[in-house]
Amino acid sequence: MTALHTEEVPPAPLTFIRQQLSQQLIRRVAGPEGAQRRERIDTAPGPRWFDQDSPIQVVHGDASMFIGGLRALLLQSLHPLAMAGVAAHSGYAGDPWGRLQRTSHFLAVTSFGSAADAEAMVARIRGIHGRVQGVAPDGRPYSASDPHLLRWVHVAEVDSFLAAHTAYGAETLDQESRDGYVADVARVAESLGIVGPPRTEAELCDQLDDYRPELAGTTEARAAARFMLLNPPLPLPARPAYGALAAAAVGLMPRWSRRPLRLPYLPMTEATAVRAAGTLATGTIRWAMASPQASLDAAVTD
């Protein structure tokens, strides 16, 4: 069989589009060094916190995380103290992609990286949390290292990632795997200083309900929602795809959370047009991020 000299053959149009889209996604989500970081995480020697194909790797490695991440930010903003910390310290309006890149790096290292790298990442985040404190607009003090506040951020995040994967994930999780995912992320939560994180989906739902009396739609939370949903820092060609992801995220928000953030509730539209757009968007991301080498190998085999 004649050897393939792929370096001498221009990529086919679809391959070129796929490569460009993959590069843009990695650059936006993981930063200019995203590809290098991804390689370092994958090739780092040593044991991992989680086995390959564990529930946390299935969920965090899926394209549905794009929708889950947006939903998590919206839901987390409903806690006035958490939102005060974000508004004062995260720079979400001035550097939204930087915040996203830091979060995605943390998730990637703790979910897929070596145990040594995960422990170093957690230590770094705990150090940052120790410096984030202040006073909310309502006069209450807040601290990012407050275990109760940390647990809210964790619960909102886990609920969002699981909801997005349930609706848009490539692989369906049975109840044992869903509980396994919540237990996996609890291991990361405890390393961050979170006390009593949920370990089953039922506990996750109970803890989310327990926080509801503390939640409110503040001016800062509604401003953040408008920024994320209506004014994302993206070029015009990328706006429709982002709009599909954002609409899907809103469509997964609990009904009780809509009014405080002034989000619409359109059940028929969300069940049809929004679901279809979200499925198309995540499918396109999944296609773009798949291994080009795997596709080449399959083509040669066929």
VEXGU-456377 format. One record per residue (C-alpha): x, y, z; residue number from 1. Coordinates in nm, 3 decimals. Layout:
REM residues N
+---------+---------+---------+-----+
!       x !       y !       z ! seq !
+---------+---------+---------+-----+
!       X !       Y !       Z ! NUM !
...
+---------+---------+---------+-----+
***
This chain:
REM residues 302
+---------+---------+---------+-----+
!       x !       y !       z ! seq !
+---------+---------+---------+-----+
!   0.000 !   0.000 !   0.000 !   1 !
!   0.141 !   0.337 !  -0.098 !   2 !
!   0.228 !   0.558 !   0.199 !   3 !
!   0.011 !   0.865 !   0.252 !   4 !
!   0.208 !   1.191 !   0.234 !   5 !
!  -0.056 !   1.408 !   0.400 !   6 !
!   0.183 !   1.700 !   0.437 !   7 !
!   0.193 !   1.740 !   0.058 !   8 !
!  -0.181 !   1.719 !  -0.003 !   9 !
!  -0.402 !   2.022 !   0.069 !  10 !
!  -0.683 !   1.930 !   0.309 !  11 !
!  -1.026 !   1.865 !   0.164 !  12 !
!  -1.273 !   2.152 !   0.212 !  13 !
!  -1.460 !   1.979 !   0.496 !  14 !
!  -1.135 !   1.886 !   0.668 !  15 !
!  -1.013 !   2.244 !   0.640 !  16 !
!  -1.340 !   2.378 !   0.787 !  17 !
!  -1.322 !   2.123 !   1.066 !  18 !
!  -0.964 !   2.218 !   1.150 !  19 !
!  -1.041 !   2.590 !   1.150 !  20 !
!  -1.348 !   2.546 !   1.369 !  21 !
!  -1.158 !   2.323 !   1.610 !  22 !
!  -0.877 !   2.578 !   1.639 !  23 !
!  -1.121 !   2.864 !   1.700 !  24 !
!  -1.308 !   2.668 !   1.968 !  25 !
!  -0.990 !   2.570 !   2.149 !  26 !
!  -0.857 !   2.926 !   2.129 !  27 !
!  -1.177 !   3.072 !   2.272 !  28 !
!  -1.235 !   2.816 !   2.545 !  29 !
!  -0.879 !   2.725 !   2.643 !  30 !
!  -0.682 !   3.030 !   2.532 !  31 !
!  -0.394 !   3.080 !   2.286 !  32 !
!  -0.203 !   2.793 !   2.448 !  33 !
!  -0.508 !   2.566 !   2.459 !  34 !
!  -0.373 !   2.300 !   2.224 !  35 !
!  -0.044 !   2.281 !   2.414 !  36 !
!  -0.225 !   2.265 !   2.749 !  37 !
!  -0.447 !   1.988 !   2.618 !  38 !
!  -0.145 !   1.785 !   2.510 !  39 !
!   0.030 !   1.838 !   2.844 !  40 !
!  -0.277 !   1.724 !   3.035 !  41 !
!  -0.319 !   1.414 !   2.819 !  42 !
!   0.047 !   1.311 !   2.827 !  43 !
!   0.138 !   1.400 !   3.187 !  44 !
!   0.282 !   1.092 !   3.358 !  45 !
!   0.147 !   0.945 !   3.678 !  46 !
!  -0.185 !   0.829 !   3.823 !  47 !
!  -0.508 !   1.025 !   3.781 !  48 !
!  -0.780 !   1.110 !   4.026 !  49 !
!  -1.030 !   0.940 !   3.795 !  50 !
!  -1.020 !   0.631 !   3.577 !  51 !
!  -1.054 !   0.660 !   3.202 !  52 !
!  -1.420 !   0.677 !   3.095 !  53 !
!  -1.532 !   0.749 !   3.452 !  54 !
!  -1.858 !   0.950 !   3.473 !  55 !
!  -1.673 !   1.278 !   3.528 !  56 !
!  -1.465 !   1.222 !   3.215 !  57 !
!  -1.773 !   1.131 !   3.011 !  58 !
!  -1.958 !   1.447 !   3.115 !  59 !
!  -1.668 !   1.693 !   3.116 !  60 !
!  -1.538 !   1.566 !   2.784 !  61 !
!  -1.866 !   1.620 !   2.600 !  62 !
!  -1.974 !   1.915 !   2.384 !  63 !
!  -2.279 !   1.964 !   2.608 !  64 !
!  -2.043 !   2.139 !   2.851 !  65 !
!  -2.071 !   2.452 !   2.636 !  66 !
!  -2.440 !   2.471 !   2.725 !  67 !
!  -2.388 !   2.355 !   3.082 !  68 !
!  -2.128 !   2.622 !   3.143 !  69 !
!  -2.360 !   2.902 !   3.036 !  70 !
!  -2.643 !   2.762 !   3.248 !  71 !
!  -2.408 !   2.735 !   3.547 !  72 !
!  -2.307 !   3.101 !   3.521 !  73 !
!  -2.670 !   3.210 !   3.502 !  74 !
!  -2.777 !   2.993 !   3.796 !  75 !
!  -2.476 !   3.085 !   4.013 !  76 !
!  -2.550 !   3.455 !   3.967 !  77 !
!  -2.872 !   3.416 !   4.167 !  78 !
!  -2.682 !   3.406 !   4.496 !  79 !
!  -2.621 !   3.773 !   4.584 !  80 !
!  -2.294 !   3.705 !   4.765 !  81 !
!  -2.155 !   3.485 !   4.488 !  82 !
!  -2.257 !   3.746 !   4.228 !  83 !
!  -2.098 !   4.026 !   4.431 !  84 !
!  -1.769 !   3.837 !   4.430 !  85 !
!  -1.789 !   3.773 !   4.055 !  86 !
!  -1.874 !   4.135 !   3.978 !  87 !
!  -1.592 !   4.272 !   4.192 !  88 !
!  -1.313 !   4.024 !   4.127 !  89 !
!  -1.364 !   3.809 !   3.817 !  90 !
!  -1.353 !   4.074 !   3.546 !  91 !
!  -1.626 !   3.891 !   3.354 !  92 !
!  -1.725 !   4.200 !   3.154 !  93 !
!  -1.373 !   4.316 !   3.076 !  94 !
!  -1.222 !   3.972 !   3.021 !  95 !
!  -1.501 !   3.713 !   2.984 !  96 !
!  -1.290 !   3.476 !   2.777 !  97 !
!  -1.013 !   3.484 !   3.033 !  98 !
!  -1.255 !   3.374 !   3.303 !  99 !
!  -1.387 !   3.095 !   3.080 ! 100 !
!  -1.035 !   2.980 !   2.996 ! 101 !
!  -0.934 !   2.963 !   3.361 ! 102 !
!  -1.244 !   2.763 !   3.448 ! 103 !
!  -1.202 !   2.522 !   3.157 ! 104 !
!  -0.836 !   2.470 !   3.247 ! 105 !
!  -0.931 !   2.384 !   3.605 ! 106 !
!  -1.196 !   2.136 !   3.491 ! 107 !
!  -0.961 !   1.975 !   3.239 ! 108 !
!  -0.673 !   1.931 !   3.483 ! 109 !
!  -0.883 !   1.794 !   3.770 ! 110 !
!  -1.090 !   1.565 !   3.545 ! 111 !
!  -0.822 !   1.433 !   3.309 ! 112 !
!  -0.480 !   1.541 !   3.437 ! 113 !
!  -0.232 !   1.369 !   3.662 ! 114 !
!  -0.299 !   1.363 !   4.035 ! 115 !
!   0.007 !   1.580 !   4.094 ! 116 !
!  -0.114 !   1.844 !   3.849 ! 117 !
!  -0.468 !   1.830 !   3.991 ! 118 !
!  -0.338 !   1.885 !   4.345 ! 119 !
!  -0.124 !   2.177 !   4.230 ! 120 !
!  -0.421 !   2.332 !   4.049 ! 121 !
!  -0.644 !   2.298 !   4.355 ! 122 !
!  -0.379 !   2.458 !   4.578 ! 123 !
!  -0.355 !   2.749 !   4.335 ! 124 !
!  -0.733 !   2.801 !   4.330 ! 125 !
!  -0.756 !   2.784 !   4.708 ! 126 !
!  -0.488 !   3.053 !   4.727 ! 127 !
!  -0.689 !   3.275 !   4.492 ! 128 !
!  -1.008 !   3.215 !   4.691 ! 129 !
!  -0.832 !   3.327 !   5.007 ! 130 !
!  -0.774 !   3.671 !   4.853 ! 131 !
!  -1.129 !   3.721 !   4.721 ! 132 !
!  -1.341 !   3.894 !   4.982 ! 133 !
!  -1.542 !   4.209 !   5.017 ! 134 !
!  -1.882 !   4.355 !   5.095 ! 135 !
!  -2.189 !   4.297 !   4.877 ! 136 !
!  -2.416 !   4.588 !   4.775 ! 137 !
!  -2.663 !   4.482 !   5.046 ! 138 !
!  -2.394 !   4.530 !   5.313 ! 139 !
!  -2.316 !   4.167 !   5.382 ! 140 !
!  -1.951 !   4.053 !   5.378 ! 141 !
!  -1.849 !   3.770 !   5.148 ! 142 !
!  -1.546 !   3.549 !   5.104 ! 143 !
!  -1.475 !   3.311 !   4.817 ! 144 !
!  -1.333 !   3.062 !   5.069 ! 145 !
!  -1.662 !   3.048 !   5.264 ! 146 !
!  -1.754 !   2.674 !   5.252 ! 147 !
!  -2.127 !   2.751 !   5.229 ! 148 !
!  -2.080 !   2.987 !   4.935 ! 149 !
!  -1.837 !   2.750 !   4.769 ! 150 !
!  -2.091 !   2.471 !   4.798 ! 151 !
!  -2.354 !   2.683 !   4.623 ! 152 !
!  -2.121 !   2.746 !   4.330 ! 153 !
!  -2.045 !   2.375 !   4.318 ! 154 !
!  -2.409 !   2.263 !   4.337 ! 155 !
!  -2.519 !   2.506 !   4.066 ! 156 !
!  -2.233 !   2.395 !   3.843 ! 157 !
!  -2.289 !   2.022 !   3.888 ! 158 !
!  -2.664 !   2.053 !   3.838 ! 159 !
!  -2.603 !   2.250 !   3.518 ! 160 !
!  -2.346 !   2.013 !   3.372 ! 161 !
!  -2.566 !   1.713 !   3.445 ! 162 !
!  -2.878 !   1.881 !   3.303 ! 163 !
!  -2.694 !   1.979 !   2.984 ! 164 !
!  -2.549 !   1.631 !   2.939 ! 165 !
!  -2.891 !   1.475 !   2.992 ! 166 !
!  -3.041 !   1.692 !   2.718 ! 167 !
!  -2.751 !   1.717 !   2.473 ! 168 !
!  -2.485 !   1.461 !   2.566 ! 169 !
!  -2.364 !   1.203 !   2.317 ! 170 !
!  -2.385 !   0.921 !   2.571 ! 171 !
!  -2.689 !   0.852 !   2.788 ! 172 !
!  -2.608 !   0.803 !   3.156 ! 173 !
!  -2.807 !   0.555 !   3.364 ! 174 !
!  -2.889 !   0.636 !   3.726 ! 175 !
!  -2.578 !   0.464 !   3.858 ! 176 !
!  -2.358 !   0.672 !   3.627 ! 177 !
!  -2.546 !   0.993 !   3.715 ! 178 !
!  -2.487 !   0.927 !   4.084 ! 179 !
!  -2.128 !   0.834 !   3.997 ! 180 !
!  -2.077 !   1.172 !   3.830 ! 181 !
!  -2.202 !   1.359 !   4.137 ! 182 !
!  -1.972 !   1.148 !   4.355 ! 183 !
!  -1.675 !   1.211 !   4.126 ! 184 !
!  -1.711 !   1.588 !   4.136 ! 185 !
!  -1.761 !   1.571 !   4.514 ! 186 !
!  -1.402 !   1.449 !   4.536 ! 187 !
!  -1.285 !   1.767 !   4.360 ! 188 !
!  -1.518 !   1.980 !   4.574 ! 189 !
!  -1.377 !   1.848 !   4.900 ! 190 !
!  -1.023 !   1.921 !   4.782 ! 191 !
!  -1.133 !   2.285 !   4.739 ! 192 !
!  -1.260 !   2.302 !   5.097 ! 193 !
!  -1.628 !   2.241 !   5.031 ! 194 !
!  -1.798 !   2.071 !   5.326 ! 195 !
!  -2.068 !   1.813 !   5.263 ! 196 !
!  -2.100 !   1.823 !   4.883 ! 197 !
!  -2.376 !   1.603 !   4.738 ! 198 !
!  -2.279 !   1.249 !   4.639 ! 199 !
!  -2.594 !   1.137 !   4.458 ! 200 !
!  -2.832 !   1.307 !   4.219 ! 201 !
!  -3.104 !   1.302 !   4.486 ! 202 !
!  -2.874 !   1.482 !   4.730 ! 203 !
!  -2.787 !   1.730 !   4.457 ! 204 !
!  -3.155 !   1.816 !   4.407 ! 205 !
!  -3.211 !   1.848 !   4.782 ! 206 !
!  -2.915 !   2.082 !   4.829 ! 207 !
!  -3.021 !   2.297 !   4.535 ! 208 !
!  -3.365 !   2.336 !   4.693 ! 209 !
!  -3.208 !   2.419 !   5.031 ! 210 !
!  -3.036 !   2.723 !   4.878 ! 211 !
!  -3.349 !   2.867 !   4.719 ! 212 !
!  -3.444 !   3.096 !   5.014 ! 213 !
!  -3.103 !   3.267 !   4.976 ! 214 !
!  -3.137 !   3.338 !   4.603 ! 215 !
!  -3.247 !   3.662 !   4.439 ! 216 !
!  -3.224 !   3.841 !   4.108 ! 217 !
!  -3.001 !   4.137 !   4.188 ! 218 !
!  -2.915 !   4.423 !   3.955 ! 219 !
!  -2.569 !   4.272 !   3.910 ! 220 !
!  -2.711 !   3.928 !   3.826 ! 221 !
!  -2.948 !   4.066 !   3.562 ! 222 !
!  -2.667 !   4.274 !   3.411 ! 223 !
!  -2.449 !   3.964 !   3.389 ! 224 !
!  -2.730 !   3.769 !   3.224 ! 225 !
!  -2.783 !   4.043 !   2.964 ! 226 !
!  -2.411 !   4.052 !   2.893 ! 227 !
!  -2.383 !   3.675 !   2.849 ! 228 !
!  -2.700 !   3.631 !   2.645 ! 229 !
!  -2.733 !   3.950 !   2.441 ! 230 !
!  -2.390 !   4.113 !   2.421 ! 231 !
!  -2.125 !   3.841 !   2.401 ! 232 !
!  -1.782 !   3.962 !   2.283 ! 233 !
!  -1.796 !   3.768 !   1.956 ! 234 !
!  -1.765 !   3.857 !   1.588 ! 235 !
!  -2.095 !   3.870 !   1.401 ! 236 !
!  -2.044 !   3.540 !   1.212 ! 237 !
!  -2.017 !   3.353 !   1.543 ! 238 !
!  -2.326 !   3.508 !   1.700 ! 239 !
!  -2.589 !   3.264 !   1.558 ! 240 !
!  -2.408 !   2.956 !   1.688 ! 241 !
!  -2.352 !   3.118 !   2.026 ! 242 !
!  -2.718 !   3.223 !   2.028 ! 243 !
!  -2.822 !   2.860 !   1.984 ! 244 !
!  -2.606 !   2.756 !   2.280 ! 245 !
!  -2.734 !   3.043 !   2.493 ! 246 !
!  -3.098 !   2.968 !   2.411 ! 247 !
!  -3.040 !   2.603 !   2.498 ! 248 !
!  -2.887 !   2.707 !   2.832 ! 249 !
!  -3.186 !   2.927 !   2.914 ! 250 !
!  -3.417 !   2.645 !   2.810 ! 251 !
!  -3.260 !   2.421 !   3.076 ! 252 !
!  -3.293 !   2.676 !   3.358 ! 253 !
!  -3.539 !   2.578 !   3.633 ! 254 !
!  -3.871 !   2.756 !   3.590 ! 255 !
!  -3.839 !   2.923 !   3.931 ! 256 !
!  -3.508 !   3.081 !   3.828 ! 257 !
!  -3.640 !   3.261 !   3.520 ! 258 !
!  -3.830 !   3.555 !   3.669 ! 259 !
!  -3.550 !   3.679 !   3.900 ! 260 !
!  -3.319 !   3.705 !   3.597 ! 261 !
!  -3.599 !   3.821 !   3.363 ! 262 !
!  -3.550 !   3.522 !   3.138 ! 263 !
!  -3.834 !   3.408 !   2.910 ! 264 !
!  -4.028 !   3.087 !   2.963 ! 265 !
!  -4.149 !   2.950 !   2.629 ! 266 !
!  -4.205 !   2.576 !   2.681 ! 267 !
!  -4.327 !   2.493 !   2.329 ! 268 !
!  -4.047 !   2.685 !   2.158 ! 269 !
!  -3.788 !   2.541 !   2.396 ! 270 !
!  -3.909 !   2.187 !   2.333 ! 271 !
!  -3.892 !   2.223 !   1.955 ! 272 !
!  -3.686 !   2.500 !   1.792 ! 273 !
!  -3.447 !   2.557 !   2.084 ! 274 !
!  -3.388 !   2.186 !   2.136 ! 275 !
!  -3.320 !   2.138 !   1.765 ! 276 !
!  -3.079 !   2.434 !   1.754 ! 277 !
!  -2.897 !   2.314 !   2.066 ! 278 !
!  -2.864 !   1.964 !   1.925 ! 279 !
!  -2.725 !   2.099 !   1.599 ! 280 !
!  -2.478 !   2.329 !   1.778 ! 281 !
!  -2.344 !   2.059 !   2.010 ! 282 !
!  -2.328 !   1.811 !   1.723 ! 283 !
!  -2.122 !   2.057 !   1.520 ! 284 !
!  -1.885 !   2.117 !   1.812 ! 285 !
!  -1.852 !   1.742 !   1.864 ! 286 !
!  -1.770 !   1.694 !   1.497 ! 287 !
!  -1.513 !   1.974 !   1.499 ! 288 !
!  -1.338 !   1.850 !   1.812 ! 289 !
!  -1.315 !   1.484 !   1.707 ! 290 !
!  -0.969 !   1.356 !   1.622 ! 291 !
!  -0.881 !   1.426 !   1.257 ! 292 !
!  -0.631 !   1.140 !   1.274 ! 293 !
!  -0.907 !   0.901 !   1.383 ! 294 !
!  -1.115 !   1.007 !   1.085 ! 295 !
!  -0.816 !   0.956 !   0.853 ! 296 !
!  -0.752 !   0.611 !   0.995 ! 297 !
!  -1.115 !   0.515 !   0.947 ! 298 !
!  -1.110 !   0.636 !   0.590 ! 299 !
!  -0.793 !   0.440 !   0.510 ! 300 !
!  -0.939 !   0.127 !   0.673 ! 301 !
!  -1.258 !   0.156 !   0.471 ! 302 !
+---------+---------+---------+-----+
***
